[in-house]
Amino acid sequence: MSYLQVLQLVAPETIVVIIALVVLAVDLLVLRGESLPLRFGMGALIGSLGCLAAIFLALGRPEHVNLFNGMFVMDPVTNVVKAAILVLTVFAMFLSTSGKFTEHVVEYLALILLATVGMMFLVSAEDLLMIFISLELLSLSLYVLTAFNKRNIKSAEAALKYFLFGGMAAAFTLFGLSLLYGMSGSTNLPQIAAGLSGKGLDPLLMVAIVTTVIGFGFKVAAVPFHLWAPDAYEGAPTPSAAFIASGSKVASFFILAKVMMIGFVGAEGGAGWHKFASGWVPTIAVMAALSMVLGNLTAIAQTSVKRLLAYSAIAHAGYMLTGVLANTASSQAALLFYVITYGLTVLGAFGVVAVVEEATGSDGIASFAGLSRRAPLLSLCLLVFFLSLAGIPPLAGFVGKFFVFSAVLSAEGRHLGLLWLVVLAIGMSAVSFYYYLRVLKAAYVTDETVGAGRINVPVITLVALSLLAVLVVLLGCAPAFLIDGLQMVPDLKH
């Protein structure tokens, strides 16, 4: 295959890379002396046009392609996931245009686009080397985005913690992947599964499972590998935190499911009530349970909305991990629906927090007092996002949880071995309703502080938040719009 053919197949990724360079060049050559809002707006516009072109190319390629023995795999569902990541990137760029946390606006936008490229290659990878390289491209970009607010010492502290934890997680991941290569003689996931077939759960394979789960557990912020998340979400510029919580979550869960379901076929074990059997399934089940319990209970005590959303993200990681446990084609589609709709919702939630923080100087719950009277449309968006995160029908968050929990119970058949985990998830969802209501109570019931006037929301930000809220409602009322595309997911075990 010629280089031209390869470039044609990776055209969406190529376009995003080119657009990142174009954004830098236009600002350097034309807009450097202009105002920050204009530079941010033009950079976001150029970046978004490139992402829209990449979406068009990605969705227009339904064929199945496997380049270089799994280095780049393209199929219909991978294209849908790439399109979802690009949509989240577009919204993340527009929500950041009203930010005043940096003067290096196009460098910031370029890093978002490069992180997006890392995510796109990550979801297309079925080779250990490509998975690791893509993860590092994504991670390095996110570390810098976290530290982008030089005026805030918390931003530098959060980035340092994120980097240190990320470096340790990368070491665990690389160690686990190297063990897989040593045992199977291949870096291709299906070939690894074939090489491990019939060998049983020997100690080396168990170590490989544990170290790989540690590495990916860090990426999805699951307990006990979550310690970086609250500080990173609170200290990072709010648009950066929104991007970390949305786009990277989609890519990370997709590759986690792919590695577990393809690379560790035959090493599943069991997590049924009183029927635990060694393998990756009980490991993931324990992480899911701990994430749901710790994330929701700790969120109750938070007064910072960004930290509240961080612990909420940890809890949602637990819900999502149950979709990985089911290990079926229907659960894969349900998991992807959940993680994509969660990405849209949490991106909008952070967008509202960014506006309030900019207007009041704080992201505390008290800063949201009287928001319904100070910015009615903004508070309505907040209501939609938080009720969706809580899982209230008919919003997308409820439908995502319903799909995942139903897929888990269906996969277990008459035995219902994972019923304990679903019951725990439903109970913890009820707990989460309390702390989401605390914020909504401040916005709709509590009187605003004396002297607090109306909040002027930038037009671009308000339009972006309104579109996100509409998407959350539409995907809750008409989930077939997205789930039908994800039902094309081939059974990864085959």
C-alpha positions as CSV (number, residue, x, y, z in Angstrom):
1,M,0.0,0.0,0.0
2,S,1.4,3.4,-1.0
3,Y,1.8,6.4,1.3
4,L,-0.9,8.2,-0.6
5,Q,-3.4,5.4,0.1
6,V,-2.5,5.5,3.7
7,L,-3.0,9.3,3.9
8,Q,-6.4,8.8,2.3
9,L,-7.4,6.3,4.9
10,V,-6.2,8.5,7.8
11,A,-7.6,11.7,6.2
12,P,-9.7,12.8,9.2
13,E,-6.6,12.6,11.5
14,T,-4.5,14.3,8.9
15,I,-7.0,17.2,8.5
16,V,-7.0,17.8,12.3
17,V,-3.2,17.9,12.4
18,I,-3.1,20.4,9.5
19,I,-5.8,22.6,11.0
20,A,-3.8,22.7,14.3
21,L,-0.8,24.1,12.3
22,V,-3.1,26.5,10.3
23,V,-4.5,27.9,13.6
24,L,-1.0,28.6,14.8
25,A,0.1,30.1,11.5
26,V,-3.0,32.4,11.1
27,D,-2.6,33.8,14.6
28,L,1.2,34.3,14.3
29,L,1.0,35.9,10.8
30,V,-2.3,37.8,10.9
31,L,-3.9,38.1,14.3
32,R,-1.1,38.5,16.8
33,G,-1.9,42.1,17.5
34,E,-5.6,41.7,17.8
35,S,-7.7,41.4,21.0
36,L,-7.9,38.1,22.8
37,P,-11.6,37.5,22.1
38,L,-11.1,37.9,18.4
39,R,-8.0,35.6,18.4
40,F,-9.8,33.0,20.4
41,G,-12.9,33.2,18.3
42,M,-11.1,33.0,15.0
43,G,-8.9,30.1,16.2
44,A,-12.0,28.2,17.4
45,L,-13.8,28.9,14.2
46,I,-10.9,27.6,12.0
47,G,-10.4,24.6,14.3
48,S,-14.1,23.8,14.3
49,L,-14.3,24.0,10.5
50,G,-11.5,21.5,10.3
51,C,-13.2,19.2,12.8
52,L,-16.4,19.3,10.8
53,A,-14.6,18.4,7.7
54,A,-13.0,15.5,9.6
55,I,-16.4,14.4,10.8
56,F,-17.7,14.4,7.2
57,L,-14.8,12.2,6.1
58,A,-15.0,9.9,9.0
59,L,-18.8,9.2,8.7
60,G,-18.4,8.8,4.9
61,R,-16.2,5.7,5.3
62,P,-18.2,2.7,6.3
63,E,-15.7,0.1,5.0
64,H,-13.6,-2.1,7.2
65,V,-9.9,-1.5,7.0
66,N,-7.0,-3.0,8.9
67,L,-3.6,-1.4,8.3
68,F,-0.3,-2.8,9.3
69,N,-1.6,-5.7,11.4
70,G,-3.9,-3.7,13.7
71,M,-1.9,-0.4,13.8
72,F,-5.0,1.4,12.3
73,V,-8.4,-0.3,12.2
74,M,-11.4,1.4,10.7
75,D,-15.0,0.2,10.8
76,P,-18.4,1.9,11.1
77,V,-18.5,2.1,14.9
78,T,-15.0,3.4,15.1
79,N,-16.0,6.2,12.7
80,V,-19.0,7.0,14.9
81,V,-16.8,7.3,18.0
82,K,-14.4,9.5,16.1
83,A,-17.2,11.8,15.1
84,A,-18.4,12.0,18.7
85,I,-14.9,12.9,19.8
86,L,-14.7,15.6,17.2
87,V,-18.1,17.0,18.2
88,L,-17.0,17.3,21.8
89,T,-13.8,19.0,20.6
90,V,-15.8,21.6,18.7
91,F,-17.9,22.4,21.7
92,A,-14.9,22.5,24.0
93,M,-13.2,25.0,21.7
94,F,-16.2,27.3,21.6
95,L,-16.8,27.1,25.3
96,S,-13.2,28.2,25.9
97,T,-13.5,31.4,23.8
98,S,-14.8,33.5,26.7
99,G,-11.9,32.4,28.9
100,K,-9.3,34.9,30.2
101,F,-6.9,32.4,31.7
102,T,-4.2,32.8,29.1
103,E,-2.9,35.1,26.4
104,H,-1.6,32.1,24.4
105,V,-5.0,31.3,23.0
106,V,-4.0,29.5,19.7
107,E,-1.4,27.4,21.4
108,Y,-4.2,26.3,23.8
109,L,-6.5,25.5,20.8
110,A,-3.7,23.7,19.0
111,L,-3.1,21.4,22.0
112,I,-6.8,20.6,22.1
113,L,-6.6,19.6,18.5
114,L,-3.4,17.5,19.0
115,A,-5.1,15.7,21.9
116,T,-8.0,15.0,19.6
117,V,-5.7,13.4,17.1
118,G,-4.3,11.2,19.9
119,M,-7.9,10.1,20.8
120,M,-8.7,9.4,17.1
121,F,-5.7,7.2,16.7
122,L,-6.3,5.6,20.0
123,V,-9.8,4.4,19.1
124,S,-8.5,3.0,15.8
125,A,-5.7,1.0,17.4
126,E,-5.6,-2.8,17.9
127,D,-1.8,-2.9,18.4
128,L,-0.1,-2.5,21.8
129,L,2.6,-0.1,20.5
130,M,0.0,2.1,18.7
131,I,-2.2,2.1,21.8
132,F,0.7,3.2,24.0
133,I,1.9,5.9,21.6
134,S,-1.6,7.3,21.2
135,L,-2.2,7.3,24.9
136,E,1.0,9.3,25.4
137,L,0.2,11.9,22.7
138,L,-3.2,12.4,24.4
139,S,-1.7,12.5,27.9
140,L,1.1,14.9,27.2
141,S,-1.4,17.3,25.6
142,L,-3.7,17.1,28.6
143,Y,-0.9,17.7,31.1
144,V,0.0,21.0,29.4
145,L,-3.7,22.0,29.1
146,T,-4.1,21.5,32.9
147,A,-1.2,23.8,33.6
148,F,-2.2,26.5,31.1
149,N,-3.4,29.1,33.7
150,K,-0.1,30.6,34.8
151,R,-1.9,33.1,37.1
152,N,-3.2,30.3,39.3
153,I,-0.8,28.3,41.5
154,K,-3.5,25.5,41.7
155,S,-3.2,25.0,38.0
156,A,0.5,24.2,38.2
157,E,0.0,22.0,41.3
158,A,-2.8,20.1,39.5
159,A,-0.7,19.6,36.4
160,L,2.2,18.3,38.4
161,K,0.1,15.8,40.3
162,Y,-1.6,14.8,37.0
163,F,1.8,14.3,35.4
164,L,3.3,12.3,38.2
165,F,0.3,10.0,38.5
166,G,0.2,9.7,34.7
167,G,3.9,8.8,34.5
168,M,3.4,6.0,37.1
169,A,0.3,4.8,35.3
170,A,2.2,4.8,32.0
171,A,4.9,2.7,33.6
172,F,2.3,0.1,34.8
173,T,0.7,0.1,31.4
174,L,3.9,-0.5,29.5
175,F,4.9,-3.2,31.9
176,G,1.6,-5.0,31.5
177,L,1.7,-4.7,27.7
178,S,5.3,-6.0,27.6
179,L,4.3,-9.1,29.6
180,L,1.5,-9.7,27.1
181,Y,4.0,-9.4,24.2
182,G,6.4,-11.8,26.0
183,M,3.7,-14.4,26.6
184,S,2.1,-14.2,23.2
185,G,4.9,-13.1,20.8
186,S,2.7,-10.5,19.3
187,T,1.6,-6.9,19.8
188,N,-1.7,-7.4,17.9
189,L,-4.7,-7.8,20.2
190,P,-6.5,-10.7,18.4
191,Q,-3.1,-12.5,18.0
192,I,-2.4,-12.0,21.7
193,A,-5.7,-13.6,22.5
194,A,-4.9,-16.5,20.2
195,G,-1.4,-16.9,21.7
196,L,-2.8,-17.0,25.3
197,S,-5.6,-19.4,24.4
198,G,-5.4,-22.7,26.4
199,K,-2.6,-21.5,28.7
200,G,-4.8,-20.8,31.6
201,L,-4.4,-18.1,34.2
202,D,-0.7,-18.4,35.0
203,P,0.9,-15.9,37.4
204,L,2.4,-13.8,34.6
205,L,-1.0,-13.4,32.9
206,M,-2.5,-12.3,36.2
207,V,0.2,-9.7,36.7
208,A,-0.3,-8.5,33.1
209,I,-4.1,-8.2,33.8
210,V,-3.5,-6.3,37.0
211,T,-0.9,-3.9,35.7
212,T,-2.9,-3.2,32.5
213,V,-6.0,-2.5,34.5
214,I,-4.0,-0.1,36.7
215,G,-2.8,1.8,33.7
216,F,-6.3,2.2,32.1
217,G,-7.9,2.7,35.5
218,F,-5.9,5.9,35.8
219,K,-7.1,7.1,32.4
220,V,-10.8,6.6,33.3
221,A,-10.3,7.9,36.9
222,A,-11.6,4.7,38.6
223,V,-10.9,4.0,42.3
224,P,-8.3,3.5,43.6
225,F,-6.5,5.2,40.7
226,H,-8.6,8.4,40.9
227,L,-6.5,10.6,43.2
228,W,-5.4,12.9,40.4
229,A,-8.9,13.8,39.2
230,P,-10.3,16.1,42.0
231,D,-7.2,18.3,42.0
232,A,-6.9,18.3,38.2
233,Y,-10.5,19.2,37.7
234,E,-10.4,22.0,40.3
235,G,-7.0,23.5,39.4
236,A,-7.1,23.3,35.7
237,P,-8.7,26.0,33.6
238,T,-12.4,25.1,33.5
239,P,-12.5,24.5,29.7
240,S,-9.5,22.2,30.1
241,A,-11.3,20.3,32.9
242,A,-14.3,20.0,30.6
243,F,-12.3,18.6,27.8
244,I,-10.5,16.1,30.1
245,A,-13.8,14.9,31.5
246,S,-15.5,14.5,28.2
247,G,-13.5,13.7,25.1
248,S,-10.7,11.7,26.8
249,K,-13.3,9.7,28.7
250,V,-14.9,8.5,25.5
251,A,-11.5,7.4,24.0
252,S,-10.3,5.9,27.2
253,F,-13.3,3.7,27.8
254,F,-13.5,2.6,24.2
255,I,-9.9,1.4,24.3
256,L,-10.3,-0.2,27.7
257,A,-13.2,-2.2,26.5
258,K,-11.3,-3.2,23.4
259,V,-8.2,-4.4,25.2
260,M,-10.2,-6.3,27.8
261,M,-12.6,-7.9,25.3
262,I,-10.2,-8.7,22.5
263,G,-6.8,-9.1,24.2
264,F,-7.9,-11.1,27.3
265,V,-10.4,-13.5,25.7
266,G,-10.5,-16.6,27.8
267,A,-9.2,-14.8,30.9
268,E,-12.5,-13.3,31.9
269,G,-13.2,-15.1,35.2
270,G,-16.4,-14.3,37.0
271,A,-17.9,-11.7,39.3
272,G,-21.2,-13.3,40.3
273,W,-22.4,-13.0,43.8
274,H,-20.4,-15.5,45.9
275,K,-19.0,-16.9,42.6
276,F,-15.9,-14.8,42.0
277,A,-13.4,-16.6,39.7
278,S,-9.9,-15.3,38.9
279,G,-9.7,-13.1,35.7
280,W,-10.2,-9.5,34.6
281,V,-13.9,-9.4,35.2
282,P,-13.7,-9.6,39.0
283,T,-10.9,-7.0,39.0
284,I,-13.1,-4.6,37.0
285,A,-16.1,-5.4,39.1
286,V,-14.3,-4.4,42.3
287,M,-13.1,-1.2,40.7
288,A,-16.6,-0.4,39.6
289,A,-18.2,-0.9,43.0
290,L,-15.5,1.1,44.8
291,S,-15.8,3.9,42.2
292,M,-19.6,4.2,42.6
293,V,-19.5,4.2,46.4
294,L,-16.5,6.4,47.0
295,G,-17.3,8.8,44.2
296,N,-20.9,9.5,45.3
297,L,-20.3,9.6,49.0
298,T,-17.3,11.9,48.7
299,A,-19.2,14.2,46.4
300,I,-21.7,14.9,49.1
301,A,-19.1,16.7,51.2
302,Q,-17.9,19.0,48.4
303,T,-18.5,22.8,48.3
304,S,-16.6,23.4,45.1
305,V,-18.8,22.4,42.1
306,K,-15.7,21.5,40.0
307,R,-14.6,19.0,42.7
308,L,-18.2,17.8,43.0
309,L,-18.1,17.1,39.2
310,A,-14.8,15.4,39.6
311,Y,-16.1,12.9,42.2
312,S,-19.2,12.6,40.1
313,A,-17.0,11.6,37.2
314,I,-15.4,8.9,39.4
315,A,-18.9,7.5,40.2
316,H,-19.9,7.6,36.5
317,A,-16.7,5.7,35.7
318,G,-18.0,2.9,38.0
319,Y,-21.3,2.8,36.2
320,M,-19.5,2.7,32.8
321,L,-17.3,-0.2,34.0
322,T,-20.4,-2.3,34.5
323,G,-20.9,-2.1,30.7
324,V,-17.4,-3.5,30.2
325,L,-18.2,-6.4,32.5
326,A,-21.2,-7.6,30.5
327,N,-18.8,-8.3,27.6
328,T,-21.4,-8.6,24.8
329,A,-22.1,-6.7,21.6
330,S,-25.2,-5.1,23.1
331,S,-23.3,-4.0,26.2
332,Q,-20.6,-2.5,24.0
333,A,-23.2,-0.3,22.2
334,A,-24.8,0.6,25.5
335,L,-21.5,1.6,27.0
336,L,-20.6,3.8,24.0
337,F,-24.0,5.5,24.1
338,Y,-23.6,6.2,27.8
339,V,-20.0,7.5,27.6
340,I,-20.8,9.7,24.6
341,T,-23.9,11.2,26.2
342,Y,-22.1,11.6,29.4
343,G,-19.4,13.5,27.6
344,L,-21.9,15.9,26.1
345,T,-23.5,16.4,29.5
346,V,-20.4,17.0,31.6
347,L,-19.0,19.3,28.9
348,G,-22.1,21.5,29.3
349,A,-22.0,21.3,33.1
350,F,-18.4,22.6,33.1
351,G,-19.4,25.3,30.6
352,V,-22.0,26.6,33.0
353,V,-19.5,26.5,35.9
354,A,-16.9,28.4,33.8
355,V,-19.4,31.3,33.2
356,V,-20.4,31.5,36.9
357,E,-16.7,31.3,37.9
358,E,-15.8,34.1,35.5
359,A,-18.6,36.3,36.9
360,T,-18.2,35.6,40.6
361,G,-14.6,34.6,41.0
362,S,-15.5,31.3,42.6
363,D,-16.9,27.9,41.7
364,G,-18.4,27.3,45.1
365,I,-22.0,26.2,45.4
366,A,-22.8,29.5,47.1
367,S,-21.8,31.3,43.8
368,F,-24.8,29.7,42.1
369,A,-27.3,31.4,44.5
370,G,-30.1,33.0,42.5
371,L,-28.7,31.9,39.1
372,S,-32.2,31.4,37.8
373,R,-32.9,35.1,38.2
374,R,-29.5,36.3,37.2
375,A,-29.2,34.2,34.0
376,P,-32.4,32.3,33.3
377,L,-31.3,30.5,30.2
378,L,-28.0,29.5,31.7
379,S,-29.8,28.1,34.8
380,L,-32.1,26.1,32.5
381,C,-29.1,24.5,30.8
382,L,-27.6,23.8,34.3
383,L,-30.9,22.1,35.2
384,V,-30.8,19.9,32.1
385,F,-27.2,18.9,32.6
386,F,-27.4,18.1,36.3
387,L,-30.7,16.2,36.0
388,S,-29.2,14.1,33.2
389,L,-26.1,13.4,35.3
390,A,-28.4,12.2,38.1
391,G,-30.2,9.9,35.7
392,I,-33.6,11.5,35.6
393,P,-35.9,10.6,32.6
394,P,-36.4,11.4,29.9
395,L,-32.8,12.8,29.6
396,A,-29.9,11.1,28.0
397,G,-28.3,10.2,31.3
398,F,-31.2,8.1,32.3
399,V,-31.3,6.3,29.0
400,G,-27.6,5.6,29.1
401,K,-27.8,4.0,32.5
402,F,-30.9,2.0,31.5
403,F,-29.1,0.6,28.5
404,V,-26.0,-0.3,30.4
405,F,-27.8,-1.9,33.4
406,S,-30.2,-3.8,31.1
407,A,-27.3,-5.1,29.0
408,V,-25.5,-6.4,32.1
409,L,-28.6,-8.2,33.4
410,S,-29.3,-9.6,29.9
411,A,-25.8,-10.9,29.6
412,E,-26.1,-12.8,32.8
413,G,-29.3,-14.6,31.7
414,R,-31.3,-16.5,34.3
415,H,-28.4,-16.5,36.8
416,L,-28.3,-12.7,37.3
417,G,-24.8,-13.0,38.9
418,L,-24.1,-9.3,38.5
419,L,-27.4,-8.3,39.9
420,W,-25.6,-7.1,43.1
421,L,-23.6,-4.6,41.1
422,V,-26.6,-3.3,39.3
423,V,-28.5,-2.9,42.6
424,L,-25.5,-1.0,44.0
425,A,-25.4,1.2,40.9
426,I,-29.0,2.1,41.2
427,G,-28.7,2.8,44.9
428,M,-25.7,5.1,44.3
429,S,-27.5,6.9,41.6
430,A,-30.2,7.8,44.1
431,V,-27.5,9.1,46.4
432,S,-26.1,11.2,43.6
433,F,-29.4,13.0,43.2
434,Y,-28.8,14.6,46.6
435,Y,-25.6,16.5,45.7
436,Y,-26.9,17.5,42.3
437,L,-30.0,18.9,44.0
438,R,-27.7,21.0,46.3
439,V,-26.5,23.0,43.3
440,L,-29.9,23.2,41.7
441,K,-31.4,24.4,45.0
442,A,-28.8,27.2,45.1
443,A,-29.7,28.2,41.6
444,Y,-33.5,28.1,41.9
445,V,-34.4,28.5,45.6
446,T,-31.6,30.4,47.4
447,D,-31.7,34.2,47.1
448,E,-28.8,35.8,45.4
449,T,-26.3,37.7,47.5
450,V,-26.7,41.4,48.1
451,G,-25.4,43.4,45.2
452,A,-25.2,40.5,42.8
453,G,-26.5,41.6,39.4
454,R,-27.3,39.8,36.2
455,I,-24.7,37.6,34.7
456,N,-23.8,38.5,31.1
457,V,-23.2,35.3,29.2
458,P,-21.1,35.6,26.0
459,V,-23.3,34.8,23.0
460,I,-21.0,32.1,21.6
461,T,-21.0,30.3,25.0
462,L,-24.7,30.6,25.4
463,V,-25.4,29.2,22.0
464,A,-23.0,26.3,22.6
465,L,-24.5,25.5,26.0
466,S,-28.0,25.7,24.6
467,L,-27.1,23.3,21.7
468,L,-25.6,20.8,24.2
469,A,-28.7,21.0,26.4
470,V,-30.9,20.3,23.3
471,L,-28.7,17.3,22.4
472,V,-29.0,15.9,25.9
473,V,-32.8,16.2,25.7
474,L,-33.0,14.8,22.1
475,L,-30.8,11.8,22.8
476,G,-32.9,11.1,25.9
477,C,-36.2,11.3,24.0
478,A,-34.9,9.7,20.7
479,P,-31.9,7.5,21.7
480,A,-32.2,5.5,18.4
481,F,-30.6,8.4,16.6
482,L,-27.3,7.4,18.2
483,I,-27.7,3.9,19.4
484,D,-28.6,2.6,16.0
485,G,-25.2,3.6,14.7
486,L,-23.6,1.9,17.7
487,Q,-25.5,-1.3,17.2
488,M,-23.3,-1.9,14.3
489,V,-20.5,-2.8,16.8
490,P,-19.1,-6.2,15.9
491,D,-18.7,-8.5,18.9
492,L,-15.2,-7.7,19.9
493,K,-14.6,-11.2,21.2
494,H,-14.7,-12.4,17.6
